[in-house]
Amino acid sequence: MTDAEDIFEVPITDSIDLHAFRPADVRAVVEEYLAEAHKRGFGVVRLIHGKGVGVQREIVRKVLSETDFVKGFKNAPEFSGSWGATIAELDV
């Protein structure tokens, strides 16, 4: 299978569940998702990375900290994923 065959389109909403992606792809997926969400004018987004050992959470938060239009981020509220998801505020 070539890389071109691995590409698929994900609907852009105010939330993305990263469980569907290979760990090696998470950084690129988050970067593309944030760019599209920002372009579409979302002020707040939720990135669901899971609780696990924290590898994906760290990748997500690293990307968020390096993205100019991200104003801030924090754990999601208890009933929206808690520490298994990150809420990011985007500059619109």
C-alpha positions in Angstrom: 0.0 0.0 0.0 1.4 3.4 -0.9 1.0 6.5 1.2 -1.5 7.9 -1.3 -3.8 5.0 -0.6 -3.6 5.8 3.1 -5.1 9.2 2.7 -8.7 9.8 3.6 -10.8 12.8 4.4 -12.0 13.5 7.9 -15.1 15.8 8.4 -14.1 18.9 10.3 -16.2 19.6 13.3 -15.4 21.1 16.7 -14.0 17.7 17.9 -11.7 15.1 16.6 -11.1 11.6 18.0 -7.5 10.5 17.4 -8.1 6.9 18.2 -8.8 6.2 14.5 -5.3 7.2 13.5 -1.9 5.4 13.7 0.3 6.9 16.4 2.9 7.8 13.8 0.3 10.0 12.0 -1.1 11.8 15.0 1.2 14.9 14.7 0.3 15.5 11.1 -3.4 14.8 11.6 -3.5 17.3 14.5 -1.6 20.0 12.5 -4.0 19.6 9.5 -7.1 19.5 11.7 -6.1 22.6 13.6 -5.4 24.5 10.3 -8.8 23.5 8.9 -10.7 24.3 12.2 -9.0 27.7 12.3 -9.8 28.4 8.7 -13.4 27.5 9.3 -13.6 29.9 12.3 -13.9 27.5 15.2 -13.0 29.3 18.4 -12.8 26.1 20.6 -12.0 22.5 19.6 -11.7 19.3 21.5 -9.0 16.7 20.6 -9.7 13.3 22.0 -6.4 11.5 22.5 -7.3 9.0 25.2 -6.0 8.5 28.7 -3.5 5.7 28.2 0.1 6.4 29.1 0.0 9.9 27.7 2.0 9.6 24.5 -0.7 11.0 22.3 -1.6 13.6 24.8 2.0 14.9 24.8 2.0 14.9 21.0 -1.2 16.9 20.9 -0.1 19.4 23.4 3.3 19.8 21.8 1.6 20.7 18.5 -0.8 23.0 20.3 2.1 24.8 22.0 3.8 25.3 18.6 0.8 26.6 16.8 0.6 30.4 16.6 -3.2 30.7 16.5 -3.8 28.5 19.6 -4.5 30.9 22.5 -4.4 28.2 25.2 -5.4 24.6 26.0 -6.4 22.5 29.0 -7.9 19.2 30.0 -11.5 18.7 28.9 -14.2 19.0 31.6 -15.1 15.7 33.5 -18.0 14.8 31.2 -16.3 15.7 28.0 -13.3 13.4 28.3 -11.5 14.7 31.3 -7.7 14.2 30.9 -8.4 11.9 27.9 -9.2 15.0 25.8 -7.7 18.4 25.4 -9.7 21.6 24.8 -8.0 24.2 22.8 -9.0 27.9 22.3 -8.2 29.2 18.8 -7.7 32.8 17.8 -10.5 33.6 15.4 
